[in-house]
Amino acid sequence: MGKIDVRTGARRAAAALVAWAAMAALAGCWLGAEGGTATLEIRLGSPGGVGAKSIAPQGQSLKIAAYDLYAEGPGGAGFSALGVSSSVYVKSGLRPGAWTVYAVGKNSGGVSLVRSPEATVTLALAETTEVSLLCVPLPGKGSLSIDLAWPAASVVQGAVEATLAPQGGSAAPIAFTVSGASASYDSAATLAAGYYTLNLLLRDAAMSNYLVWSTTESVYIFKEQVTAADWTLSAADTDEAPAPGMTLRLATDVRMPLAVALSGVPATLARGQSATVSASSVPAAASWRWFVDGAEVAGETGAAIVFGGALGAGGHTIAAIAESDGRRGSAAARFAVEEAAASGVSTLAGSGSAGDAEGAGAAAAFSGPLGVATDAAGNIYLADTANNKIRKVSPEGVAGTFAGTGAAGSADGPGLLASFTAPRGLAVDAEGNVYVADTGANKLRKITPAGAVSTLAGSGAAGSADGTGAVATFSAPCGVAIGAGGVIYLCDRGGNRIRAVSPAGVVTTVAGSGSPGAADGVGTAATFKAPEGIAATASGCLYVADTGNNKIRYINILGGVVSLAGSGAAGCADGTGAAASFSAPRGVALDSDGNLCVADAGNNRVRLVTPAGVVSTLAGSGAEGFGDGALAAATFRGPAALAFGPTGGLYVADSLNHALRKVLR
């Protein structure tokens, strides 16, 4: 038997190990110190909420079937994953450090449809880091081709009016070529890829531009492809102009549709309740036709209608058509009918367990929500604090993500590309803008109704400096309220102050010296201790949940601070003024009668405080739990924030139950 050279064998083993390590590095893997590695979790998504893509490129499937992922890391490391069909991809054994990743989405035919921007994320040793990639349509130019034909017997002289509006942009007219009983349009390869809205009207120019037929469609323009549409109308599809008899009319002007507006449409109606809706038009209409859910209401020809009493629960549409001298116009609005509910506590969304899922009711999941607000349409916005997201919940309890990637940060931009760090307080202004106390980022953020996120004030550094925009500083801002003139008030929790921010981002201090305390006084002579909740009256007065002092404070329009209720000691006594007690009161909300509701987090209750300081318990037994039911029997677990909806329901961010609850009195 031959000899074995131990030194030679060791050298070969070392060389093999070096070669294996090099290949591992090229694959994105890393041995690390004592074998330690990092893990990357990639979450994938394509743009949603853009409407049905009813007109699409011919022969192209617009459904994303799979993603190709590409990543580059430190030291030349990298990896790719092709054909990923799930929305989450996890890669382990990666070298810690900065990684750049992006994704390309393809349809079932392997055609690339969308691509994400490159995202850079820093991986830490022995930790899993999450990054969200939102794919958007590939840039380029495409074509739109439209053919329209109509029966010659129904239209004497066809005229086509059309506009095309890119998503988020303004509508522009497009010109059709009319020939006999047909018309066509071809953009050639001039349109940028993306989503558009097409409005198309067919009129009879020989009958005072009578509106014969119209449609509104969502169009998708695909890079280097032709999107085509072909409408061949029948007599049943068209609204033939009335016969002119023996009258000859010469039209010398362009007769546009009447401009119609509806007023008085409620966001919600209780079942069995009626409402009055009025319509107006410019110029004034000679007659009206009313429709509910597409069915004409017989006998209703005036400019107002009483409706709703016989409708079932759910979503409904009311529409009005105005007519005058051969011209028409229309307007429609949505509303919801709700079952009349008995008083008590119910769960609108959330299962009681922490998570991060969209869906309806208990299928939705949140993690430690600490802020809530509502808009005029009845939608509820929830600060999903531990998930670093702002969620939007419909009145029916369907939860989606309004803004935030889920990764901690303070990046501005489109909703699903922006980032937050432990957001808490929320408020919605009259225009539907959502203001966010981005607590961990020390900033006040603004989200438009379209989802665009910006920073209104705060440099990001902790501090208490007044000033404009990024010159100002906050320290763990929490509660937010909208006051008269659109002024935003917030609780600067870490700074023990109450701050005001103008719509232009100018920050001032309303009250609080900055030192923790419970002294009443005017302006900076008063002291607070970690205030978290705030509500504003129409007259400019403020209510503050002075959390660390277990008190409810009141600030008048001159900045004078007084203690309205609470002894200062933690407790759960009802009573008046200092005879009452709270335990870590957090969120507050004013009802229509001027009473203040308080999320008494440490007592697992919702309390009610009158303007005179009389305190009672509105809901919650005090026991820690997740039970719906009668007001006094229901249970909460760390209720943190409150907001009233437009119909009077009180929404509760039940933080430790990871749920959105609803209280009806």
NORQUI-V184295 format. One record per pair of residues at least 4 apart in sequence whose ideal C-beta (glycine too) atoms are under 6 Angstrom apart, sorted by the first residue. I is the first residue (numbers start at 1). J is the second residue. Records with the same first field share a line. If there is no record, write none. Layout:
I->J / J
//
This chain:
24->29
25->77
27->79
28->77 / 78 / 79 / 94
29->93
30->37 / 95
31->35
32->36 / 37
36->125 / 126
37->93 / 94
38->94 / 96 / 123 / 125
39->92 / 128
40->91 / 94 / 129
41->90 / 128 / 130
42->89 / 131
43->88 / 132
44->67 / 87 / 103 / 133
45->134
46->64 / 105 / 114 / 135
50->195
51->218
52->218
53->62 / 218 / 220
54->217 / 218
55->217 / 219 / 227 / 229
56->62 / 220
57->222 / 225 / 227
58->228
60->222
61->107 / 108
64->105
65->107 / 108
66->83 / 85 / 106
67->84 / 103 / 105
68->82 / 104
69->81 / 84 / 103
70->80 / 102
71->78 / 79 / 99 / 101
72->78 / 100
73->77 / 95 / 99
74->95 / 97
77->95
84->89
94->123
96->123 / 124 / 125
98->120 / 122
99->121 / 123
100->118 / 120
101->119
102->116 / 118
103->116 / 133
104->112 / 115
105->113 / 114 / 135
106->110 / 112
107->111 / 113
114->135 / 136 / 137
115->135 / 138
116->133 / 135
119->131
121->129 / 131
123->129
132->405 / 406
134->416 / 417
137->193 / 194
138->223
140->193 / 223
141->189
142->191 / 193 / 221 / 222 / 223 / 225
143->187 / 188 / 189 / 226
144->187 / 191 / 227
145->186 / 226 / 228
146->185 / 229
147->184 / 230
148->183 / 231
149->182 / 232
150->155 / 158 / 181 / 233
151->235
152->181
154->235 / 238 / 240
155->204 / 212
156->204 / 206
157->205 / 206
158->178
159->203 / 205
160->176 / 183 / 202
161->201
162->174 / 200
163->171 / 173 / 199
164->174 / 196 / 198
165->169 / 171 / 197
166->196
167->195
174->185
176->183 / 185
177->184
178->183
187->191
191->221
193->221 / 222 / 223
195->220
196->219
198->217 / 219
199->216
200->215
201->214
202->212 / 213
203->209 / 211
204->210 / 212 / 241
205->209
207->241
208->251 / 255 / 326
209->255
210->241 / 326
211->328
212->238 / 239
213->238
221->227
233->237 / 238
255->327
257->329
258->281 / 322 / 327 / 329
259->282
260->281 / 322 / 329 / 330 / 331
261->280 / 331
262->277 / 279 / 331 / 333
263->278
264->276 / 277 / 278
265->277 / 333 / 335
266->275 / 335
267->377 / 378 / 646
268->336 / 338 / 378 / 647
269->273 / 275 / 308 / 337
270->338 / 340
271->313 / 337 / 339 / 340
274->306 / 308 / 309
275->308
276->306
277->305
278->304
279->303 / 320
281->285 / 322 / 329
285->322 / 324
286->324
287->301 / 323
288->301 / 303 / 320 / 322
289->321
290->297 / 300 / 305 / 320
291->296 / 319
292->297 / 307 / 318
293->316 / 317
300->305
311->316 / 337
313->337 / 339
315->336
316->335
317->332 / 334
318->333
319->332
320->331
321->330
322->329
323->328
336->395
341->664
343->664 / 665
344->629 / 630 / 631
345->619 / 628 / 634 / 661 / 663
346->628 / 662
347->628 / 659 / 661
348->397 / 660 / 662
349->361 / 364 / 393 / 397 / 399 / 660
350->364 / 366 / 658 / 659 / 660
351->362
352->626 / 657 / 659
354->367 / 658
355->365
356->365 / 387
357->364 / 365
358->399 / 400
359->363 / 364
360->397 / 398
361->397
364->399
366->384 / 658
367->386 / 387 / 658
368->385 / 386 / 655
369->382 / 383 / 384 / 653 / 655
370->383 / 385 / 424 / 640 / 655
371->383 / 424 / 425 / 426 / 641
372->382 / 641 / 643 / 651 / 653
373->381 / 426 / 427 / 428 / 643
374->380 / 643 / 645
375->379 / 428 / 432
378->395 / 645 / 646
379->392
380->393 / 651
381->392 / 426 / 434
382->391 / 660
383->423 / 424 / 426
384->389 / 391
385->422 / 424
387->406
388->404 / 406 / 408 / 420
389->401 / 404 / 406
390->402 / 403 / 404
391->399 / 401
392->400 / 402
393->399
394->398
402->415
403->415 / 418 / 447 / 451 / 453
404->420
405->419
407->419
408->421
409->419
410->441 / 443
411->418 / 419
412->418 / 453 / 454 / 455
413->417 / 418
415->451
418->453
420->438
421->440 / 441
422->439 / 440
423->436 / 438
424->437 / 439 / 478
425->437 / 478 / 479 / 480
426->436
427->435 / 480 / 481 / 482
428->434
429->433 / 482 / 486
432->449
433->446 / 448
434->447
435->446 / 480 / 488
436->445
437->477 / 478 / 480 / 490
438->443 / 445
439->476
441->460
442->458 / 460 / 462 / 474
443->455 / 458 / 460
444->456 / 457 / 458 / 501
445->455
446->454 / 456
447->453
448->452
456->505
457->469 / 472 / 501 / 505 / 507
458->474
459->470 / 473
461->473
462->475
463->473
464->495 / 514
465->472 / 473
466->472 / 507 / 508 / 509
467->471 / 472 / 507
468->505 / 506
469->505
472->507
474->492
475->492 / 494 / 495
476->493 / 494
477->490 / 492
478->491 / 493 / 532
479->491 / 532 / 533 / 534
480->490
481->489 / 534 / 535 / 536
483->487 / 489 / 536 / 540
484->540
486->503
487->500 / 502
488->501
489->500 / 534 / 536
490->499
491->531 / 532 / 534
492->497 / 499
493->530 / 532
495->514
496->512 / 514 / 516 / 528
497->509 / 512 / 514
498->510 / 511 / 512
499->507 / 509
500->508 / 510
501->507
502->506
511->523 / 526 / 555 / 559 / 561
512->528
513->524 / 527
515->527
516->529
517->527
518->549
519->526 / 527
520->526 / 561 / 562
521->525 / 526 / 561
522->559 / 560
523->559
526->561
528->546
529->548 / 549
530->547 / 548
531->544 / 546
532->545 / 547 / 586
533->545 / 586 / 587 / 588
534->544
535->543 / 588 / 589 / 590
536->542
537->541
540->557
541->556 / 557
542->555
543->554 / 588 / 596
544->553
545->585 / 586 / 588
546->551 / 553
547->584 / 586
549->568
550->566 / 568 / 570 / 582
551->563 / 566 / 568
552->564 / 565 / 566 / 609
553->561 / 563
554->562 / 564
555->561
556->560
564->613
565->577 / 580 / 609 / 613 / 615
566->582
567->578 / 581
570->583
571->581
572->603
573->580 / 581
574->580 / 615 / 616
575->579 / 580 / 615
576->613 / 614
577->613
580->615
582->600
583->602 / 603
584->601 / 602
585->598 / 600
586->599 / 601 / 640
587->599 / 640 / 641 / 642
588->596 / 598
589->597 / 642 / 643 / 644
590->596
591->595
594->611
595->608 / 610
596->609
597->606 / 608 / 642
598->607
599->639 / 640 / 642
600->605 / 607
601->638 / 639 / 640
603->622
604->620 / 622 / 624 / 636
605->617 / 620 / 622
606->618 / 619 / 620
607->615 / 617
608->616 / 618
609->615
610->614
619->631 / 634 / 663
620->636
621->633 / 635
623->635
624->637
625->635
626->657
627->634 / 635
628->634
629->633 / 634
636->654
637->656 / 657
638->655 / 656
639->652 / 654
640->653 / 655
641->653
642->652
643->651
644->650
645->649
649->662 / 664
650->663
651->662
652->661
654->659 / 661
//
